[in-house]
């Protein structure tokens, strides 16, 4: 069961989006990455901020999130 704090901190997805995958990323696993799908497009959220929402596959979206975190040095 989720606590109130955990429930409040969950990513707020837009209408019609379905969460596909959620994982911790970065060198120390401190960033929350959420991959969601709406129709045939995938979206990536990093720490509740939308990175992009125009990926064709889940693998492409996950690679983009990992590359962005690598560029930031996180």
LINSUL-V579656 format. One record per backbone hydrogen bond with DSSP energy under -0.5 kcal/mol. CO is the residue of the C=O (numbers start at 0). NH is the residue of the N-H. E is the energy in kcal/mol with one decimal. If there is no record, write none. Layout:
CO;NH;E / CO;NH;E
//
This chain:
2;6;-2.2 / 3;7;-2.1 / 4;8;-1.7 / 5;9;-0.6 / 6;9;-0.7 / 10;12;-0.9 / 13;16;-1.9 / 17;36;-2.3 / 20;34;-3.2 / 22;32;-3.2 / 24;29;-0.7 / 24;30;-2.1 / 25;28;-0.6 / 30;24;-2.8 / 30;32;-0.6 / 31;46;-3.1 / 32;22;-2.5 / 33;35;-0.5 / 33;44;-2.8 / 34;19;-3.0 / 34;20;-1.9 / 35;42;-2.8 / 36;17;-2.3 / 37;40;-1.7 / 40;37;-2.5 / 41;54;-1.8 / 42;35;-2.2 / 43;50;-3.5 / 43;51;-0.9 / 44;33;-2.7 / 44;46;-0.5 / 45;48;-1.3 / 48;45;-2.7 / 51;43;-2.5 / 54;41;-2.3 / 56;60;-1.7 / 57;61;-2.4 / 58;62;-2.3 / 59;63;-1.9 / 60;64;-1.9 / 61;65;-2.2 / 62;66;-2.5 / 63;67;-2.2 / 64;68;-2.1 / 65;69;-1.9 / 66;70;-2.4 / 67;71;-1.8 / 68;72;-0.7 / 68;73;-2.3 / 69;72;-0.5 / 73;26;-1.7 / 73;27;-0.6
//
